[in-house]
Amino acid sequence: MLENIRNLASVAEKQDHDIEDLEKNHGKKLRISPTALKLHERSHTGKKFYECLQCGKVFPYNKSFLLHKRTHTGEKPYECKECGKAFINSSSLETHERSHIGEKPYECLLCGKVFLSQNCFQQHKRTHTREKPYECKECGKTFLQKITFQTHMVTHTGDSPFKCQKCEKAFIIFSDLRKHERSHTRKKSCQCKQCGKAFKSPKSIQIHGRIHRGVKPYECNQCGKAFNYLTSLKEHKGHHIREMTYVCKTCSKVLISASSLQKHERIHTGEKPYECKECGKSYIFNYYFQKHMITHTGDGPYKCKECEKAFINASSLKIHQKSHIGEKPYQCHQCGKSYRYQSYINKHLRTHTLETSSE
């Protein structure tokens, strides 16, 4: 049995070359090798050869198994050069780096909201479609997010992959367990003399003291209401934003600003105010028009020093630059395969979706 696992592990490593085949055959019929087909067939038979000895989870591919092991060891080999924050995989680092340059490449055409990652964008789209893809077979409840669904399932099964050894509290995510465990070891040396509540630092007890002193330093500039904490003020401001919503007369869609409503209405009217004088193509949004114009002028705000290719934003340039050094920053969390471009991993992820629906 162990020999079979070793053999399969070596076969799994050969899958790295599949992306090269995809690049060479881009736009042509893709040829699948017998070894790749054999590995794919495992998804239908349900055979999973790599088992985690710590939590019992099993995986069909060696790469996905190795990625999972990092959740137990705490290993985060990908570090941000700007702030030092570390990540389990390169794609998470790539998404994080956008937060430093203010880049949000995923824009919702319905409301104009922009997002750092495709995952957040996909979840947001469900708020428009009201799609809840995760359904509980026990009680019929449906959920927008997988993590919410998994947390709900604990109420039925009473079981979860991660448990605190001190208090038996269960967690779906390993990092949540780690945070919780620190609450047992953390010493709370500062105590409030008025109510006896304990805190971990003098600063925390000072903030807490505002409740007793009646100090409310955070005031709402719209209605004058004051609050003890900044978080309370932010929550309060959310009510004002909801009161100042803009409603589309065609589909009753609620938007948060006049400009978002104006952009959204173009979807119904078919208005495309940004027209290319070179080829006649027109666009709803200025961003996509500017991106298109680069194909004609060859000029843009961001240029590659290696090949002079121009790009509309810094993140697109950064992704392109990795093609010169052979880096593949987009990694599949299910099987561990890596890709150079977002479009390639999107195509790959659909193969997992098809496998799940066929089972």
N, C-alpha and C positions, 0 to 999 in steps of 0.2 A: 504493500500500500504506500509506504513512504517513498519507494522508488518511483511509483507512478506520479506522486505529487511533485518530486524533483523534476521529472520529465516534463510535466505540465508547466512547471515554473519556467523552464528554459524555453518552452513553446510560447508562453505568455510574453517573454522578453522580445520575441521576434515581431510582436505586433507593433513595435515602435516604427517599423518600416512601412506600415500601412499608410501613414500620412503622406510619405513620399510617393506612393502609388497614386494616392488621391490627387496630389499636385500634378503629377505627370499626365494623369488621365482626366484632368479637369475639363468638363464639358463632353467627355466620352463615356462609354459604358465601362463601369468599374469591374475589374477582374478580381475575384476573391480567391485567395490561396486556400488549398485544402486544410492547412493548419488553422487559418483564421476561421474557416467554416466550422471546423470541429469545435473550436472554442465557443463560437456563437451558439452551436447546437446545445451546449451545456445549459444555456439560459432557458431552453424549452424543457429539458429533462429535469431541471431543478437541482442538479448535482453541484455542490459547492465544496471545494476541496481545502480551502484555507480557513481554519477555525482559530478564533482568538481565545486563548486560554484564560484570559482575565474576565471576559464578559460573555463568552459563548457564541458571539456573532460569527457567522460563516460568510465567506466571500468566494465568488467564482474566479476571480483574477488575483494574481500575486500583487500587482500594483495597488489595487484597491485595499487589499489586506494590509500592506505596508503603510499606506496613508492612514488607515484606521488606527494602527498601533500607536501613531503619534498622539492620539487623543488620550492614551493612557500614560505614555512616557512624558508628555508635555513638551516634546521636541518641536521646535518651530524654527526651521532652518532658513526661512526667508525673512530678512530684516529690512525695514524701511530706513534708508540712509538719512531721511529728513528728521524723523522723530525717534527712531530706534525700536518702534513697535514691531513685533515678530509675528509670523504667520506659518500655518501648517503647509500651505501650498502656494505656488507662484501666482495663481489666478487671484487669490485673496489679496496678495500684496499689490498686484496690478490695480485692483479696484480701490484699495486704500490710498495708493499714491495719487489718485485723481483728486482726493480730498485736499491735498496740498496745493494743487494748481487750480482748484476750483472748477475742474472739468466735469460736466455731467452729460455724457453723450447720448443718453436715452431719453427722448422727449415724447410725451403722450400727446397724440394728435387731437384728442378730445378735450383736454383741459389745459394743455400747455405746460404741465408739470414736468420737471426734468429729474433724472436719477443717475446715481453713480454707477450702479450695477444692473445688469440685465435681469437678475433674480428679483430685485426690488421693483423694477419696471413691470415684470410679468405679474407680480403680486398686486401692484397698483391697478393694472388693467382689469383685474377681476372686480374691483370696486365699481367699474362702469358696467361690466357685463353681468354682475351679480352671480358669477359662476363660483360654485363651491365644490371643487373636484374631490375633496376627501370626505367620504361618507362612512359613518360608523354602522357596521352590519348588526350591531347589538340593539341600538335604539333608533337608528335612522337619522341621527343628527349629522349635518354637513358642515364642513369647515373650509375657510379660505386658504389657510396655511397648514402645511404638513406637521409642523411642530405643535400647533394647537390641537390638531387631530390626535397626535401621539400622546400628548398630555391628557387629553380626554380619555383615551383608551385605558389609562392607568386606573381610572375610576371603575372600570369593568373587570379588568384582569387583576388589579391589586399588585401588579408586578411592573418593574421598570429596570433598565440595564444598569443603573447606578444608584447605590444606596449608601447612606451615611452609616458608618460602623458604630457611631456613638448614640445616635437617636433614631436610626432606622428610616429617616426621611428619604423618600425616593425622588430621583431626578431623571429626566429624559436626556439632558445634555451633561456631558462630563465636566465642562467648565463651570456649570452651575453648582455641581457637587463640590468642586474645588473651592469656590467662593463660600459655600455654606460651611465647609469644614473649618475655614479660617475663623468663622464666628465662634467656634468652640475654643480655639486656642488664643484668640485675641483678648488681651487684658483691657478692661475698662477701668482705668485708674481715677478718672475724674467723675465726681458725683455731685449732682445738683442738691444744694442744701435745702431748697424749698420743697421739692417733690421726691427726692431720693433717686431719681433716674440717673443711670450711669452712662458715661461716654468715654470714647477712646482717646480724645485729645482735648486740650483746653479750648481750642477754637470751636469744637463741636458744642461744648457746654456754654460757650459765649453766645453762639447763635441760638441755642435753646433758651437762654435767659431772656430773650426778647419777649417770649410768651408771658413770663411773669412780670416784666417791666412795662409791658404794653407798648413796646417799641415796634413800629411798622414802617421800615425805611423804604419799602417798595410801593410806589404809588402809580396807579393807572392814569395815563395822560388823557384818557378819553372820558372817564366818569369820576375820577378823583378818589376811588376806593383804594385803601392802603392794605398792605399785607406784611406778615412777619418774614416770609421767605420769597426768594426770587421765583422758585418753582410754582408757588401759589399764584403769583402775578401772571406768569406765562399761561397757566391753566385758565385764569380769569379772562385774559385777552382773547383766548380761543373762542369764548362766548360772543365777544364783539365781532370777531371775524365771521362767525356763523350767522350773525344778524345782518352783516353787510354782504350777503351772497348775491350773485347775479344769475338769473334764470334764463335759459334758452327758451324762446317762445315756440320753437319748432318741436323739440324733444323733451322739454322740461328739465334738461340737465342743469345742475347747480354748479356754478363756478365761483372761484374766490376773488376774481378781479375783473374789471371792465375789459382790460386788454386780453385776458384769457377768454372771455365771452366773445370778443370780437374775432379772435383767431378761430374759436370753435365754430362760429356761425358760417365761416367760409366752407366748412365741410358740407353744410346743407345747401348753400347758394352756389357752390362750385366755383366761387371766385378764386382766381389765382393771380394776385397782383404783381408777382415778380416774374417778368418775362425776359428770356434770353434773346438778345438781338441777333446773335450769331446763328442759332438754329430754331428759334421760335418756341422752345420748350418753356412752360410756365409752372410756377410753384406757389403753394399756399403760404409757405414760410420762407422768410429771408435766409435763414441758415442753410436750407437745402439749395436755394438759388446760388448762394455764394460758393457752396461746395461744388455745384455743377460748373460754375464759371471757371474753376481751376482746370477743368478738362480742355477748355479752349485757350486760356491764357498761359497755362503752365506756371502761373504765379500764385502764391498764397502767403499767409502770415507766418507759416512754419515750413522750413525747408530742410531736407536731409543733406548733411554735409558730404555723405558718401556718393550720392547719385543725383543730387539737386532736385529730387521729386518734391512737389509742394503739397501741403495739407492745410485743411481748414482749422484744425485744432491741435493742441500739443499732444493729446492722448493718441490721436491717429498717427502722428509722427513717431511717437515712442514705440508704438506697435510695429510700424514699418521698419524702424532701426534694428529691431530684433531679428528681422529677416536677413540682415547682413552678417550677424554673428550666429545664426542658426538656432536661436532661442525659440522655444515653444511655450509661451506663458499661459495658454488656456488649457487647463487640465480637467478631465472628466472625474467627478467625485465618485462615480459608480464603478468605473473600471480602471481609472488611473491613466488612460491614454492622454497624450498631450498634443496640442495643435498650435500652429503659428498664428492663425487668424480666427476671429470670433465667428465668422460665417461657417468655417469648417467644423468647429465644435457644435454649433447649432444643428448642422446636418447630422453629426454623429449622435447627438442627444436624442434625435428622433428615432434612431435605431433602438434605443432603450425603451422609448415610449411604445413602439410597435411590438417589441418583445413582451412588454407588460400586458398590452391589450390582447395579445394572442394567447396568453396563458389561461 
